[in-house]
Amino acid sequence: FLLDSGTAYPVLSGYPQYSDDKEYVLVNNKCQCVTVTSKFVPSKENPDEEILERNIRILVPLKARENISDPLSPLRTTFVYRMTELCKKCSPVEIELGGETYQAQQSTSCNEPETCYTYDRNKCYTSTFPFLYHGEVENVKAALTPASCFAD
C-alpha cells in the first residue's frame, strides 16, 4: 500500500458543521474500494469539547489483476491511494456569476482515467476469450459484469 497522507488536506475543508452524533460519508469510491467518513466525538483531553474524527477504510481486493478486464493479467501487488484524487468532484455544478448561470467542475484532473482495483458494478467490463467452435478457435467478447452490460 501507499497512502499519500501528505495530500489529505482537501478532505478536511468540506465538512458540514453539525454537532449531532451522525457519521458523514465524505468519499465513497467503489472503484478503489475506499470510504472516508467523519464525525464529531468528545475530546479525551476536554470532555466538554468535541473534535472531528476522520476514518479512512480501505478494502484491498484479493486476487485483483493489473488489468481488471483481463483475467490472465498478473496479480496486482501495488495499490496507490491519493486523497486528492479520491476527493475530486468531476460532475459539473451550476454556479451563478454576475447574474448568469455557468457550468463548472470542481476538479482540474477529470480527463485522466481512474485506476480501478475492482469492478465498478455500474460500468460494463468486457474481455475477449478464445472459443473453440466446430474445430476453429474464434475470439469472442464476453461480459465480465453482465448485470451492468445488458439492459433489464
VMD Tcl script that draws the C-alpha trace (Angstrom):
set ca {
  {0.00 0.00 0.00}
  {0.96 3.59 -0.44}
  {-1.33 6.08 1.25}
  {-0.32 9.55 0.22}
  {-1.03 11.27 3.53}
  {0.69 14.49 2.51}
  {-2.31 15.42 0.38}
  {-5.11 14.68 2.83}
  {-5.89 18.34 3.45}
  {-8.63 18.77 0.80}
  {-10.80 16.29 2.73}
  {-10.58 18.47 5.82}
  {-12.19 21.52 4.26}
  {-15.60 20.31 3.06}
  {-17.26 19.15 6.25}
  {-20.72 20.38 7.29}
  {-20.75 21.97 10.74}
  {-23.26 19.81 12.62}
  {-22.92 18.70 16.19}
  {-25.08 15.60 16.33}
  {-23.92 12.01 16.64}
  {-24.04 11.27 12.90}
  {-21.19 9.96 10.82}
  {-20.88 11.63 7.41}
  {-19.52 9.94 4.30}
  {-17.07 12.28 2.59}
  {-15.76 9.84 -0.02}
  {-17.21 6.55 -1.22}
  {-15.02 5.39 -4.09}
  {-16.28 1.98 -5.21}
  {-13.67 1.82 -7.95}
  {-10.77 1.84 -5.47}
  {-12.70 0.38 -2.51}
  {-12.17 3.40 -0.24}
  {-14.61 5.07 2.14}
  {-13.75 8.21 4.12}
  {-16.10 9.19 6.94}
  {-16.05 11.79 9.67}
  {-17.99 12.62 12.81}
  {-17.70 14.71 15.93}
  {-16.60 12.85 19.08}
  {-15.92 14.05 22.64}
  {-12.33 15.14 23.19}
  {-10.29 12.92 25.52}
  {-8.48 15.96 26.93}
  {-11.62 18.04 27.44}
  {-14.94 16.10 27.57}
  {-16.93 19.35 27.15}
  {-15.33 19.85 23.72}
  {-15.91 17.92 20.51}
  {-13.24 17.13 17.96}
  {-13.64 16.00 14.38}
  {-12.62 12.37 13.83}
  {-11.98 11.03 10.33}
  {-11.84 7.38 9.37}
  {-10.37 6.02 6.16}
  {-11.50 2.49 5.29}
  {-9.60 0.72 2.52}
  {-10.60 -2.72 1.29}
  {-7.88 -4.40 -0.74}
  {-9.46 -6.88 -3.14}
  {-7.86 -10.32 -3.10}
  {-6.55 -11.55 -6.43}
  {-7.00 -8.16 -8.11}
  {-5.45 -8.06 -11.57}
  {-3.23 -5.35 -13.05}
  {-5.80 -5.05 -15.83}
  {-9.18 -5.88 -14.32}
  {-10.66 -6.54 -17.77}
  {-8.05 -9.23 -18.45}
  {-8.36 -12.25 -16.13}
  {-4.99 -13.51 -17.37}
  {-3.02 -10.36 -16.47}
  {-0.63 -10.58 -13.48}
  {-1.92 -10.10 -9.93}
  {-1.76 -6.53 -8.65}
  {0.74 -6.11 -5.82}
  {0.79 -2.30 -5.52}
  {-2.20 -0.17 -4.53}
  {-1.79 3.63 -4.56}
  {-4.27 5.94 -2.82}
  {-4.04 9.71 -3.22}
  {-6.56 11.69 -1.22}
  {-6.66 14.49 -3.81}
  {-7.77 12.01 -6.48}
  {-10.29 10.27 -4.22}
  {-11.86 13.59 -3.26}
  {-12.08 15.17 -6.70}
  {-15.55 16.09 -7.86}
  {-15.91 15.82 -11.62}
  {-19.65 16.15 -12.03}
  {-20.46 19.67 -13.21}
  {-22.21 22.05 -10.84}
  {-24.11 25.21 -11.63}
  {-22.73 28.46 -10.24}
  {-24.05 31.97 -10.59}
  {-21.67 34.79 -11.52}
  {-22.85 38.29 -12.29}
  {-26.47 37.19 -12.64}
  {-25.64 34.43 -15.15}
  {-25.52 30.68 -14.53}
  {-22.44 28.70 -15.59}
  {-21.46 25.02 -15.54}
  {-18.22 24.39 -13.63}
  {-16.19 21.41 -12.50}
  {-14.63 21.32 -9.05}
  {-11.51 19.49 -10.23}
  {-8.97 20.00 -12.99}
  {-7.86 16.37 -13.45}
  {-11.14 14.83 -14.58}
  {-9.96 13.72 -18.01}
  {-7.37 11.31 -16.61}
  {-8.57 7.70 -16.44}
  {-9.18 6.34 -12.96}
  {-7.33 3.19 -11.95}
  {-9.83 0.65 -10.67}
  {-8.80 -2.11 -8.29}
  {-12.11 -3.92 -8.62}
  {-15.15 -3.82 -10.85}
  {-17.40 -0.81 -10.57}
  {-20.80 -2.53 -10.75}
  {-22.24 0.46 -12.61}
  {-19.81 0.04 -15.53}
  {-19.72 -2.62 -18.22}
  {-16.44 -4.55 -18.41}
  {-15.72 -6.98 -21.25}
  {-12.87 -9.22 -22.26}
  {-12.05 -11.31 -25.32}
  {-11.68 -15.06 -24.88}
  {-10.59 -17.77 -27.31}
  {-13.58 -20.02 -28.01}
  {-13.33 -23.38 -29.77}
  {-16.33 -23.86 -32.08}
  {-16.56 -26.67 -34.67}
  {-12.79 -27.16 -34.58}
  {-11.98 -23.48 -35.11}
  {-10.84 -21.00 -32.49}
  {-12.72 -17.72 -32.51}
  {-12.17 -14.72 -30.26}
  {-15.44 -13.98 -28.50}
  {-16.21 -10.89 -26.43}
  {-17.72 -11.76 -23.05}
  {-19.22 -9.55 -20.35}
  {-17.31 -9.64 -17.05}
  {-20.07 -7.68 -15.29}
  {-23.24 -8.92 -17.03}
  {-25.68 -7.01 -14.82}
  {-24.28 -3.67 -15.97}
  {-23.70 -4.69 -19.61}
  {-27.22 -5.79 -20.51}
  {-30.49 -3.94 -20.13}
  {-33.15 -5.46 -17.87}
}
mol new
graphics top color blue
foreach p $ca { graphics top sphere $p radius 0.5 }
foreach p [lrange $ca 0 end-1] q [lrange $ca 1 end] { graphics top cylinder $p $q radius 0.2 }
display resetview
